[in-house]
Amino acid sequence: MNKYLKRGLLLIVPGVGFNILGYAIKQNEWGPYGWAMILGTILFGAGFLFVFYSLVRKVEYKGLVEERAAEAEKKEQRKAERKALSRNRERKLQVN
């Protein structure tokens, strides 16, 4: 679990809690409930963004790893081809 996922989950939980508190205040008519719901929505939204960002980072990292592996494989193929060409040149020189 990376730091963005942890932060996101830590913001989502109080966000949901404040929204539930706001609904409870509204239902029981204890007074102004808007501030609790606004704060809950902001916290939940920020937490969701952090969680989403952690998932995007994970996908991007996997893509970079795959890309680097493909580049390394191409390098190895080029190196093998160069070795084969140099061997063929040496054989041709030895024959002549």
Biopython code that builds the backbone (N, CA, C, O; Angstrom):
import numpy as np
from Bio.PDB.StructureBuilder import StructureBuilder

atoms = [
    (1, "MET", "N", (0.854, -1.165, 0.000)),
    (1, "MET", "CA", (0.000, 0.000, 0.000)),
    (1, "MET", "C", (0.904, 1.234, 0.000)),
    (1, "MET", "O", (1.707, 1.418, 0.915)),
    (2, "ASN", "N", (0.773, 2.077, -1.024)),
    (2, "ASN", "CA", (1.630, 3.250, -1.090)),
    (2, "ASN", "C", (1.035, 4.412, -0.291)),
    (2, "ASN", "O", (-0.085, 4.330, 0.214)),
    (3, "LYS", "N", (1.807, 5.487, -0.189)),
    (3, "LYS", "CA", (1.397, 6.588, 0.681)),
    (3, "LYS", "C", (0.134, 7.285, 0.172)),
    (3, "LYS", "O", (-0.646, 7.792, 0.979)),
    (4, "TYR", "N", (-0.085, 7.324, -1.120)),
    (4, "TYR", "CA", (-1.270, 7.995, -1.646)),
    (4, "TYR", "C", (-2.536, 7.199, -1.349)),
    (4, "TYR", "O", (-3.585, 7.777, -1.065)),
    (5, "LEU", "N", (-2.439, 5.886, -1.412)),
    (5, "LEU", "CA", (-3.581, 5.049, -1.078)),
    (5, "LEU", "C", (-3.916, 5.175, 0.408)),
    (5, "LEU", "O", (-5.087, 5.263, 0.775)),
    (6, "LYS", "N", (-2.893, 5.184, 1.259)),
    (6, "LYS", "CA", (-3.120, 5.348, 2.699)),
    (6, "LYS", "C", (-3.782, 6.690, 2.994)),
    (6, "LYS", "O", (-4.757, 6.761, 3.742)),
    (7, "ARG", "N", (-3.242, 7.754, 2.397)),
    (7, "ARG", "CA", (-3.822, 9.083, 2.622)),
    (7, "ARG", "C", (-5.262, 9.136, 2.126)),
    (7, "ARG", "O", (-6.133, 9.716, 2.775)),
    (8, "GLY", "N", (-5.499, 8.532, 0.985)),
    (8, "GLY", "CA", (-6.845, 8.538, 0.439)),
    (8, "GLY", "C", (-7.834, 7.840, 1.354)),
    (8, "GLY", "O", (-8.924, 8.352, 1.611)),
    (9, "LEU", "N", (-7.451, 6.675, 1.842)),
    (9, "LEU", "CA", (-8.342, 5.945, 2.737)),
    (9, "LEU", "C", (-8.534, 6.684, 4.058)),
    (9, "LEU", "O", (-9.619, 6.662, 4.639)),
    (10, "LEU", "N", (-7.470, 7.341, 4.527)),
    (10, "LEU", "CA", (-7.584, 8.107, 5.769)),
    (10, "LEU", "C", (-8.450, 9.352, 5.598)),
    (10, "LEU", "O", (-8.974, 9.870, 6.585)),
    (11, "LEU", "N", (-8.611, 9.837, 4.388)),
    (11, "LEU", "CA", (-9.501, 10.975, 4.147)),
    (11, "LEU", "C", (-10.929, 10.525, 3.834)),
    (11, "LEU", "O", (-11.884, 11.235, 4.150)),
    (12, "ILE", "N", (-11.078, 9.372, 3.227)),
    (12, "ILE", "CA", (-12.422, 8.885, 2.889)),
    (12, "ILE", "C", (-13.216, 8.550, 4.152)),
    (12, "ILE", "O", (-14.401, 8.870, 4.242)),
    (13, "VAL", "N", (-12.577, 7.918, 5.114)),
    (13, "VAL", "CA", (-13.282, 7.489, 6.322)),
    (13, "VAL", "C", (-13.888, 8.673, 7.083)),
    (13, "VAL", "O", (-15.080, 8.637, 7.387)),
    (14, "PRO", "N", (-13.114, 9.725, 7.405)),
    (14, "PRO", "CA", (-13.766, 10.858, 8.088)),
    (14, "PRO", "C", (-14.756, 11.596, 7.187)),
    (14, "PRO", "O", (-15.723, 12.181, 7.675)),
    (15, "GLY", "N", (-14.518, 11.570, 5.880)),
    (15, "GLY", "CA", (-15.463, 12.202, 4.968)),
    (15, "GLY", "C", (-16.831, 11.548, 5.049)),
    (15, "GLY", "O", (-17.854, 12.229, 5.123)),
    (16, "VAL", "N", (-16.840, 10.226, 5.035)),
    (16, "VAL", "CA", (-18.105, 9.500, 5.168)),
    (16, "VAL", "C", (-18.705, 9.765, 6.550)),
    (16, "VAL", "O", (-19.915, 9.939, 6.690)),
    (17, "GLY", "N", (-17.845, 9.793, 7.560)),
    (17, "GLY", "CA", (-18.321, 10.058, 8.930)),
    (17, "GLY", "C", (-18.979, 11.427, 9.059)),
    (17, "GLY", "O", (-20.030, 11.550, 9.687)),
    (18, "PHE", "N", (-18.375, 12.451, 8.475)),
    (18, "PHE", "CA", (-18.962, 13.791, 8.547)),
    (18, "PHE", "C", (-20.272, 13.865, 7.766)),
    (18, "PHE", "O", (-21.199, 14.559, 8.184)),
    (19, "ASN", "N", (-20.359, 13.168, 6.653)),
    (19, "ASN", "CA", (-21.618, 13.152, 5.913)),
    (19, "ASN", "C", (-22.719, 12.456, 6.715)),
    (19, "ASN", "O", (-23.857, 12.922, 6.743)),
    (20, "ILE", "N", (-22.387, 11.361, 7.353)),
    (20, "ILE", "CA", (-23.370, 10.667, 8.201)),
    (20, "ILE", "C", (-23.784, 11.572, 9.357)),
    (20, "ILE", "O", (-24.964, 11.640, 9.701)),
    (21, "LEU", "N", (-22.822, 12.265, 9.954)),
    (21, "LEU", "CA", (-23.121, 13.207, 11.029)),
    (21, "LEU", "C", (-24.049, 14.316, 10.530)),
    (21, "LEU", "O", (-24.992, 14.706, 11.218)),
    (22, "GLY", "N", (-23.771, 14.813, 9.335)),
    (22, "GLY", "CA", (-24.631, 15.850, 8.763)),
    (22, "GLY", "C", (-26.051, 15.365, 8.555)),
    (22, "GLY", "O", (-27.001, 16.090, 8.848)),
    (23, "TYR", "N", (-26.210, 14.144, 8.053)),
    (23, "TYR", "CA", (-27.556, 13.592, 7.884)),
    (23, "TYR", "C", (-28.248, 13.398, 9.231)),
    (23, "TYR", "O", (-29.453, 13.620, 9.343)),
    (24, "ALA", "N", (-27.497, 12.986, 10.255)),
    (24, "ALA", "CA", (-28.077, 12.803, 11.585)),
    (24, "ALA", "C", (-28.527, 14.148, 12.155)),
    (24, "ALA", "O", (-29.604, 14.244, 12.742)),
    (25, "ILE", "N", (-27.719, 15.170, 11.986)),
    (25, "ILE", "CA", (-28.087, 16.506, 12.467)),
    (25, "ILE", "C", (-29.337, 16.999, 11.748)),
    (25, "ILE", "O", (-30.231, 17.578, 12.365)),
    (26, "LYS", "N", (-29.391, 16.765, 10.444)),
    (26, "LYS", "CA", (-30.539, 17.204, 9.646)),
    (26, "LYS", "C", (-31.808, 16.462, 10.077)),
    (26, "LYS", "O", (-32.865, 17.071, 10.242)),
    (27, "GLN", "N", (-31.696, 15.153, 10.255)),
    (27, "GLN", "CA", (-32.863, 14.342, 10.587)),
    (27, "GLN", "C", (-33.418, 14.694, 11.974)),
    (27, "GLN", "O", (-34.632, 14.750, 12.168)),
    (28, "ASN", "N", (-32.528, 14.925, 12.919)),
    (28, "ASN", "CA", (-32.968, 15.225, 14.287)),
    (28, "ASN", "C", (-33.187, 16.715, 14.533)),
    (28, "ASN", "O", (-33.571, 17.119, 15.630)),
    (29, "GLU", "N", (-32.941, 17.525, 13.509)),
    (29, "GLU", "CA", (-33.129, 18.978, 13.586)),
    (29, "GLU", "C", (-32.382, 19.584, 14.771)),
    (29, "GLU", "O", (-32.957, 20.324, 15.570)),
    (30, "TRP", "N", (-31.093, 19.259, 14.873)),
    (30, "TRP", "CA", (-30.266, 19.783, 15.946)),
    (30, "TRP", "C", (-29.684, 21.145, 15.623)),
    (30, "TRP", "O", (-29.155, 21.812, 16.513)),
    (31, "GLY", "N", (-29.764, 21.565, 14.406)),
    (31, "GLY", "CA", (-29.217, 22.858, 14.025)),
    (31, "GLY", "C", (-28.668, 22.812, 12.614)),
    (31, "GLY", "O", (-29.053, 21.960, 11.814)),
    (32, "PRO", "N", (-27.764, 23.736, 12.313)),
    (32, "PRO", "CA", (-27.201, 23.777, 10.952)),
    (32, "PRO", "C", (-26.329, 22.537, 10.677)),
    (32, "PRO", "O", (-25.371, 22.252, 11.396)),
    (33, "TYR", "N", (-26.685, 21.843, 9.649)),
    (33, "TYR", "CA", (-26.005, 20.595, 9.301)),
    (33, "TYR", "C", (-25.093, 20.749, 8.082)),
    (33, "TYR", "O", (-24.311, 19.849, 7.775)),
    (34, "GLY", "N", (-25.189, 21.871, 7.398)),
    (34, "GLY", "CA", (-24.471, 22.071, 6.139)),
    (34, "GLY", "C", (-22.968, 21.986, 6.267)),
    (34, "GLY", "O", (-22.299, 21.437, 5.392)),
    (35, "TRP", "N", (-22.424, 22.526, 7.353)),
    (35, "TRP", "CA", (-20.962, 22.536, 7.498)),
    (35, "TRP", "C", (-20.399, 21.118, 7.607)),
    (35, "TRP", "O", (-19.351, 20.810, 7.041)),
    (36, "ALA", "N", (-21.097, 20.278, 8.327)),
    (36, "ALA", "CA", (-20.627, 18.888, 8.460)),
    (36, "ALA", "C", (-20.665, 18.185, 7.103)),
    (36, "ALA", "O", (-19.755, 17.431, 6.759)),
    (37, "MET", "N", (-21.724, 18.439, 6.339)),
    (37, "MET", "CA", (-21.847, 17.775, 5.043)),
    (37, "MET", "C", (-20.846, 18.340, 4.033)),
    (37, "MET", "O", (-20.302, 17.595, 3.218)),
    (38, "ILE", "N", (-20.603, 19.640, 4.083)),
    (38, "ILE", "CA", (-19.613, 20.246, 3.175)),
    (38, "ILE", "C", (-18.228, 19.691, 3.476)),
    (38, "ILE", "O", (-17.499, 19.289, 2.570)),
    (39, "LEU", "N", (-17.873, 19.672, 4.756)),
    (39, "LEU", "CA", (-16.564, 19.141, 5.151)),
    (39, "LEU", "C", (-16.442, 17.662, 4.775)),
    (39, "LEU", "O", (-15.397, 17.224, 4.294)),
    (40, "GLY", "N", (-17.507, 16.903, 4.994)),
    (40, "GLY", "CA", (-17.490, 15.488, 4.640)),
    (40, "GLY", "C", (-17.315, 15.272, 3.149)),
    (40, "GLY", "O", (-16.578, 14.380, 2.729)),
    (41, "THR", "N", (-17.987, 16.079, 2.352)),
    (41, "THR", "CA", (-17.877, 15.953, 0.898)),
    (41, "THR", "C", (-16.484, 16.319, 0.422)),
    (41, "THR", "O", (-15.935, 15.653, -0.455)),
    (42, "ILE", "N", (-15.909, 17.361, 0.984)),
    (42, "ILE", "CA", (-14.547, 17.776, 0.598)),
    (42, "ILE", "C", (-13.540, 16.697, 0.969)),
    (42, "ILE", "O", (-12.681, 16.346, 0.160)),
    (43, "LEU", "N", (-13.639, 16.169, 2.186)),
    (43, "LEU", "CA", (-12.710, 15.118, 2.619)),
    (43, "LEU", "C", (-12.864, 13.856, 1.764)),
    (43, "LEU", "O", (-11.875, 13.249, 1.353)),
    (44, "PHE", "N", (-14.108, 13.474, 1.503)),
    (44, "PHE", "CA", (-14.341, 12.290, 0.685)),
    (44, "PHE", "C", (-13.793, 12.500, -0.724)),
    (44, "PHE", "O", (-13.159, 11.604, -1.281)),
    (45, "GLY", "N", (-14.030, 13.662, -1.297)),
    (45, "GLY", "CA", (-13.533, 13.948, -2.644)),
    (45, "GLY", "C", (-12.016, 13.919, -2.712)),
    (45, "GLY", "O", (-11.444, 13.345, -3.639)),
    (46, "ALA", "N", (-11.359, 14.534, -1.733)),
    (46, "ALA", "CA", (-9.896, 14.525, -1.710)),
    (46, "ALA", "C", (-9.374, 13.105, -1.540)),
    (46, "ALA", "O", (-8.397, 12.722, -2.184)),
    (47, "GLY", "N", (-10.011, 12.328, -0.687)),
    (47, "GLY", "CA", (-9.602, 10.940, -0.489)),
    (47, "GLY", "C", (-9.761, 10.118, -1.751)),
    (47, "GLY", "O", (-8.902, 9.304, -2.088)),
    (48, "PHE", "N", (-10.872, 10.337, -2.448)),
    (48, "PHE", "CA", (-11.097, 9.623, -3.704)),
    (48, "PHE", "C", (-10.024, 9.984, -4.723)),
    (48, "PHE", "O", (-9.519, 9.113, -5.432)),
    (49, "LEU", "N", (-9.675, 11.266, -4.796)),
    (49, "LEU", "CA", (-8.627, 11.680, -5.733)),
    (49, "LEU", "C", (-7.285, 11.036, -5.393)),
    (49, "LEU", "O", (-6.554, 10.620, -6.292)),
    (50, "PHE", "N", (-6.959, 10.952, -4.109)),
    (50, "PHE", "CA", (-5.706, 10.302, -3.716)),
    (50, "PHE", "C", (-5.702, 8.821, -4.110)),
    (50, "PHE", "O", (-4.703, 8.319, -4.625)),
    (51, "VAL", "N", (-6.802, 8.134, -3.873)),
    (51, "VAL", "CA", (-6.888, 6.719, -4.231)),
    (51, "VAL", "C", (-6.776, 6.547, -5.738)),
    (51, "VAL", "O", (-6.061, 5.666, -6.215)),
    (52, "PHE", "N", (-7.472, 7.378, -6.478)),
    (52, "PHE", "CA", (-7.422, 7.310, -7.941)),
    (52, "PHE", "C", (-6.007, 7.583, -8.440)),
    (52, "PHE", "O", (-5.528, 6.904, -9.348)),
    (53, "TYR", "N", (-5.330, 8.580, -7.846)),
    (53, "TYR", "CA", (-3.961, 8.906, -8.244)),
    (53, "TYR", "C", (-3.022, 7.738, -7.961)),
    (53, "TYR", "O", (-2.119, 7.469, -8.753)),
    (54, "SER", "N", (-3.219, 7.049, -6.855)),
    (54, "SER", "CA", (-2.354, 5.900, -6.548)),
    (54, "SER", "C", (-2.536, 4.804, -7.585)),
    (54, "SER", "O", (-1.568, 4.142, -7.961)),
    (55, "LEU", "N", (-3.765, 4.602, -8.052)),
    (55, "LEU", "CA", (-4.002, 3.587, -9.079)),
    (55, "LEU", "C", (-3.379, 3.993, -10.413)),
    (55, "LEU", "O", (-2.836, 3.151, -11.128)),
    (56, "VAL", "N", (-3.457, 5.275, -10.746)),
    (56, "VAL", "CA", (-2.848, 5.763, -11.994)),
    (56, "VAL", "C", (-1.341, 5.587, -11.945)),
    (56, "VAL", "O", (-0.727, 5.174, -12.928)),
    (57, "ARG", "N", (-0.746, 5.900, -10.804)),
    (57, "ARG", "CA", (0.704, 5.731, -10.655)),
    (57, "ARG", "C", (1.107, 4.273, -10.813)),
    (57, "ARG", "O", (2.133, 3.972, -11.423)),
    (58, "LYS", "N", (0.308, 3.374, -10.268)),
    (58, "LYS", "CA", (0.609, 1.948, -10.349)),
    (58, "LYS", "C", (0.587, 1.467, -11.797)),
    (58, "LYS", "O", (1.478, 0.737, -12.231)),
    (59, "VAL", "N", (-0.439, 1.882, -12.539)),
    (59, "VAL", "CA", (-0.551, 1.490, -13.941)),
    (59, "VAL", "C", (0.596, 2.082, -14.751)),
    (59, "VAL", "O", (1.173, 1.404, -15.600)),
    (60, "GLU", "N", (0.928, 3.348, -14.491)),
    (60, "GLU", "CA", (2.018, 3.999, -15.214)),
    (60, "GLU", "C", (3.347, 3.312, -14.925)),
    (60, "GLU", "O", (4.161, 3.136, -15.831)),
    (61, "TYR", "N", (3.574, 2.924, -13.681)),
    (61, "TYR", "CA", (4.808, 2.240, -13.317)),
    (61, "TYR", "C", (4.930, 0.905, -14.040)),
    (61, "TYR", "O", (6.001, 0.559, -14.539)),
    (62, "LYS", "N", (3.832, 0.159, -14.094)),
    (62, "LYS", "CA", (3.870, -1.131, -14.793)),
    (62, "LYS", "C", (4.172, -0.931, -16.274)),
    (62, "LYS", "O", (4.907, -1.715, -16.875)),
    (63, "GLY", "N", (3.607, 0.112, -16.855)),
    (63, "GLY", "CA", (3.885, 0.404, -18.261)),
    (63, "GLY", "C", (5.345, 0.733, -18.491)),
    (63, "GLY", "O", (5.934, 0.286, -19.475)),
    (64, "LEU", "N", (5.939, 1.510, -17.592)),
    (64, "LEU", "CA", (7.363, 1.847, -17.718)),
    (64, "LEU", "C", (8.240, 0.611, -17.594)),
    (64, "LEU", "O", (9.215, 0.464, -18.331)),
    (65, "VAL", "N", (7.903, -0.271, -16.675)),
    (65, "VAL", "CA", (8.684, -1.492, -16.489)),
    (65, "VAL", "C", (8.620, -2.353, -17.752)),
    (65, "VAL", "O", (9.636, -2.883, -18.202)),
    (66, "GLU", "N", (7.420, -2.487, -18.316)),
    (66, "GLU", "CA", (7.282, -3.276, -19.541)),
    (66, "GLU", "C", (8.047, -2.639, -20.696)),
    (66, "GLU", "O", (8.684, -3.336, -21.486)),
    (67, "GLU", "N", (7.983, -1.327, -20.790)),
    (67, "GLU", "CA", (8.697, -0.619, -21.868)),
    (67, "GLU", "C", (10.204, -0.806, -21.744)),
    (67, "GLU", "O", (10.892, -1.041, -22.737)),
    (68, "ARG", "N", (10.705, -0.702, -20.537)),
    (68, "ARG", "CA", (12.147, -0.886, -20.317)),
    (68, "ARG", "C", (12.576, -2.318, -20.617)),
    (68, "ARG", "O", (13.661, -2.546, -21.151)),
    (69, "ALA", "N", (11.732, -3.271, -20.276)),
    (69, "ALA", "CA", (12.054, -4.670, -20.575)),
    (69, "ALA", "C", (12.099, -4.897, -22.075)),
    (69, "ALA", "O", (12.964, -5.621, -22.569)),
    (70, "ALA", "N", (11.172, -4.285, -22.805)),
    (70, "ALA", "CA", (11.161, -4.425, -24.262)),
    (70, "ALA", "C", (12.406, -3.787, -24.874)),
    (70, "ALA", "O", (12.997, -4.346, -25.799)),
    (71, "GLU", "N", (12.805, -2.630, -24.370)),
    (71, "GLU", "CA", (14.022, -1.963, -24.864)),
    (71, "GLU", "C", (15.258, -2.807, -24.584)),
    (71, "GLU", "O", (16.136, -2.916, -25.440)),
    (72, "ALA", "N", (15.339, -3.402, -23.404)),
    (72, "ALA", "CA", (16.486, -4.248, -23.064)),
    (72, "ALA", "C", (16.540, -5.470, -23.978)),
    (72, "ALA", "O", (17.618, -5.894, -24.394)),
    (73, "GLU", "N", (15.381, -6.029, -24.284)),
    (73, "GLU", "CA", (15.332, -7.177, -25.183)),
    (73, "GLU", "C", (15.798, -6.788, -26.584)),
    (73, "GLU", "O", (16.528, -7.545, -27.222)),
    (74, "LYS", "N", (15.390, -5.631, -27.063)),
    (74, "LYS", "CA", (15.833, -5.162, -28.376)),
    (74, "LYS", "C", (17.343, -4.945, -28.393)),
    (74, "LYS", "O", (18.011, -5.261, -29.377)),
    (75, "LYS", "N", (17.876, -4.406, -27.300)),
    (75, "LYS", "CA", (19.325, -4.194, -27.215)),
    (75, "LYS", "C", (20.066, -5.528, -27.304)),
    (75, "LYS", "O", (21.071, -5.649, -28.006)),
    (76, "GLU", "N", (19.561, -6.512, -26.591)),
    (76, "GLU", "CA", (20.189, -7.838, -26.628)),
    (76, "GLU", "C", (20.133, -8.430, -28.029)),
    (76, "GLU", "O", (21.097, -9.052, -28.474)),
    (77, "GLN", "N", (19.021, -8.244, -28.728)),
    (77, "GLN", "CA", (18.904, -8.747, -30.096)),
    (77, "GLN", "C", (19.907, -8.052, -31.013)),
    (77, "GLN", "O", (20.569, -8.703, -31.821)),
    (78, "ARG", "N", (20.019, -6.738, -30.887)),
    (78, "ARG", "CA", (20.986, -5.994, -31.713)),
    (78, "ARG", "C", (22.414, -6.443, -31.425)),
    (78, "ARG", "O", (23.229, -6.588, -32.336)),
    (79, "LYS", "N", (22.702, -6.660, -30.153)),
    (79, "LYS", "CA", (24.040, -7.111, -29.766)),
    (79, "LYS", "C", (24.340, -8.480, -30.364)),
    (79, "LYS", "O", (25.442, -8.715, -30.861)),
    (80, "ALA", "N", (23.364, -9.381, -30.316)),
    (80, "ALA", "CA", (23.547, -10.710, -30.887)),
    (80, "ALA", "C", (23.728, -10.633, -32.403)),
    (80, "ALA", "O", (24.539, -11.359, -32.979)),
    (81, "GLU", "N", (22.959, -9.741, -33.045)),
    (81, "GLU", "CA", (23.091, -9.577, -34.499)),
    (81, "GLU", "C", (24.475, -9.038, -34.859)),
    (81, "GLU", "O", (25.085, -9.494, -35.827)),
    (82, "ARG", "N", (24.971, -8.075, -34.090)),
    (82, "ARG", "CA", (26.309, -7.529, -34.346)),
    (82, "ARG", "C", (27.385, -8.594, -34.178)),
    (82, "ARG", "O", (28.335, -8.653, -34.958)),
    (83, "LYS", "N", (27.232, -9.438, -33.155)),
    (83, "LYS", "CA", (28.192, -10.515, -32.941)),
    (83, "LYS", "C", (28.183, -11.477, -34.117)),
    (83, "LYS", "O", (29.238, -11.902, -34.588)),
    (84, "ALA", "N", (26.995, -11.817, -34.588)),
    (84, "ALA", "CA", (26.877, -12.736, -35.719)),
    (84, "ALA", "C", (27.503, -12.128, -36.974)),
    (84, "ALA", "O", (28.178, -12.830, -37.727)),
    (85, "LEU", "N", (27.289, -10.845, -37.204)),
    (85, "LEU", "CA", (27.886, -10.174, -38.368)),
    (85, "LEU", "C", (29.402, -10.158, -38.277)),
    (85, "LEU", "O", (30.087, -10.408, -39.269)),
    (86, "SER", "N", (29.932, -9.867, -37.095)),
    (86, "SER", "CA", (31.389, -9.831, -36.945)),
    (86, "SER", "C", (31.988, -11.229, -37.149)),
    (86, "SER", "O", (33.065, -11.359, -37.730)),
    (87, "ARG", "N", (31.301, -12.265, -36.678)),
    (87, "ARG", "CA", (31.782, -13.629, -36.896)),
    (87, "ARG", "C", (31.798, -13.963, -38.391)),
    (87, "ARG", "O", (32.752, -14.557, -38.893)),
    (88, "ASN", "N", (30.736, -13.575, -39.090)),
    (88, "ASN", "CA", (30.685, -13.831, -40.539)),
    (88, "ASN", "C", (31.800, -13.098, -41.264)),
    (88, "ASN", "O", (32.392, -13.644, -42.196)),
    (89, "ARG", "N", (32.095, -11.874, -40.855)),
    (89, "ARG", "CA", (33.185, -11.109, -41.493)),
    (89, "ARG", "C", (34.517, -11.788, -41.280)),
    (89, "ARG", "O", (35.338, -11.889, -42.192)),
    (90, "GLU", "N", (34.722, -12.262, -40.036)),
    (90, "GLU", "CA", (35.990, -12.942, -39.724)),
    (90, "GLU", "C", (36.137, -14.223, -40.539)),
    (90, "GLU", "O", (37.222, -14.533, -41.032)),
    (91, "ARG", "N", (35.061, -14.949, -40.676)),
    (91, "ARG", "CA", (35.110, -16.192, -41.480)),
    (91, "ARG", "C", (35.421, -15.890, -42.933)),
    (91, "ARG", "O", (36.202, -16.600, -43.568)),
    (92, "LYS", "N", (34.813, -14.837, -43.460)),
    (92, "LYS", "CA", (35.063, -14.469, -44.856)),
    (92, "LYS", "C", (36.520, -14.052, -45.046)),
    (92, "LYS", "O", (37.136, -14.378, -46.060)),
    (93, "LEU", "N", (37.066, -13.334, -44.075)),
    (93, "LEU", "CA", (38.465, -12.906, -44.153)),
    (93, "LEU", "C", (39.410, -14.118, -44.075)),
    (93, "LEU", "O", (40.429, -14.162, -44.766)),
    (94, "GLN", "N", (39.062, -15.093, -43.231)),
    (94, "GLN", "CA", (39.899, -16.277, -43.087)),
    (94, "GLN", "C", (39.856, -17.129, -44.352)),
    (94, "GLN", "O", (40.865, -17.723, -44.731)),
    (95, "VAL", "N", (38.716, -17.193, -44.998)),
    (95, "VAL", "CA", (38.579, -17.992, -46.210)),
    (95, "VAL", "C", (39.373, -17.355, -47.334)),
    (95, "VAL", "O", (40.019, -18.064, -48.106)),
    (96, "ASN", "N", (39.341, -16.044, -47.443)),
    (96, "ASN", "CA", (40.055, -15.349, -48.535)),
    (96, "ASN", "C", (41.491, -15.288, -48.203)),
    (96, "ASN", "O", (42.281, -14.748, -48.978)),
]
sb = StructureBuilder()
sb.init_structure("model")
sb.init_model(0)
sb.init_chain("A")
sb.init_seg("    ")
for serial, (resi, resn, name, xyz) in enumerate(atoms, 1):
    if name == "N":
        sb.init_residue(resn, " ", resi, " ")
    sb.init_atom(name, np.array(xyz, "f"), 0.0, 1.0, " ", f" {name:<3s}", serial, name[0])
structure = sb.get_structure()
